[in-house]
Amino acid sequence: MDNDHEAYILLLLSDSNLPTGSFVASAGLESYVTHGFFSSASPSSTSSTADKMGYTVNFLRDSLSTYARSALPFVLDAHRAVEDALRDANASTGNAMDCAMTRVRELDELYETMTLNHIARRASRTQGVALLTLFSKGFVKPRLSQHLEASADSSADIRAASLMNRLKLLVRREETHGHLPICWGVLTAALGLSAERSQYLHLFLQARSLLSSSVRLNTIGPYAAQQLLLHAVRPLVDAEMSRCKHLGTGHTEATDGAGEDMSDEDVVRGPAMTWPLGEILAARHDLQHSRIFNS
């Protein structure tokens, strides 16, 4: 895929208006605030805007660190499973697509097992299903022949659409879970994004979603959130990407992005959870007396 087309897909996927379910999930931020971690040590004092921005950055740093290590390995392996199938010249026989679907379902089951609390599992499934719906309703070619160039869909596009429809059907039948990192990896591979750009965008969107949640919780304002998105988020995302972009789950056979198997020395195994406090607070989300978010 040429760089211009890939850049255009990145612009589409980064649109904050996409119905991906991110507006109903705070990734534990609401519980974090409710439990008093967004206030100063003295109960009688009020936190300034600078203090709240500092608390927000601290939460972002810890949250992105654990999310990168727990989710990006699944994004990478799911992306490579689909990418390998779409690249396979013999995929039309169905064997490559069946193999890719098996690998995706195994990754989905592994993520379900390794996600420690039911709140995070619930949010991940909701957002994953939203991505599958987004592809079928928002990224397939519309029937507007008079406004579109007359060109037949490529075999890779047809196979990608078929795979996405199969995965969506399996989720509807409750034969797989449809977790967000797996569905994101499948979606971006079907759209032709590289694995590294897929991971980077996924981590950036996670950070942006946290800032959006912070605005809805009124801990910071929209201008402060935009300042953090420009000046604080990029170093955090870059740092986590440099540490985690090669992490794999170790559950599927790893390739180097060109279809060649990678040796064990070339693959760093994951995933991992690095912030126990955040996991505990996220698990207590449903115990709050009043809630804005579902997770």
Phi, psi and omega in degrees: 000135182287158186296324181296317179293320179295320177297323179293320177296322177298319178296319179296316184288336181272002178295123183290347180273357180296136181281076182254004178083003184290340182284349181257001183235134178249001179055036178090355183295319181297317177294322178301316179291315182299325181277009169090013182274000178253018180237162180286168184295328182272121182297335184276346183264156178251144182280136177281171177299320178298320178298315182295324176294323177295317177298321180296316179296320178300316178295316179302315183298312182290319182293315179294326179298311181286326180291320180300319182282336182264334185252320185299325175301325179285322175301314183296312184291322177293319178299313182293325178298315180286319180300318179297320181292320181288334179280335186295123180293338181263015184296337182295340178288342179098342182294316181295320180292321177296319179296317179297318180295322177297316179296319180296317181293324177295318178296320180297318179291322179295319179295320177301317182290323187269351175279123198279336183230154186289336179294312180295321178297317180298314180295319181296318179294319180298314182288326178295315177298323178298324178293319179296319177295322179301318181295313185290332182256339186242346185237354174280155183291129180285161179270074179229067188301329182285345182250355183243152176294141180282096178216136181284146177295141177289161180297327179294320178297319180294317179294321180297314179296321179295318180295317179297320178294322178296317180295318179298320179294320178297321178294318179298324179280358182061033176267349170209170191267324182075050181286153187304308183299323180291313180296325177294315178299318179294314181299311184290327175293320178295329179274351175095012176286149175290159182298318183293319178292325177298314179296315183298314181294322179297318180290321177298315180295328175295316178295317180296323178296322178296319178293322176298319177296321180296323177294317180295329178278354179064030173275330171222164179268172182295326178290319177296321178298321179292324176299315180294322180298324181280316191258333185254327187288318184301313177300323180293315180294317179299318182295316180291325178295318180296329180276329195241356187292341178260003180289133174239167180283338186079002185268333181240163179293127184270143174235168184267012181094349177243014177091356181271138178294142179259143178286163180299332181289338183271351185244126175266126186276145174218197355270182180206158175244126189245000184226082182300323180300315179298323179293319179295314181295321178297323180291340180267010185301315184290349180275354178290147181290326177222145185219145172265319186258161176277346180205000000 
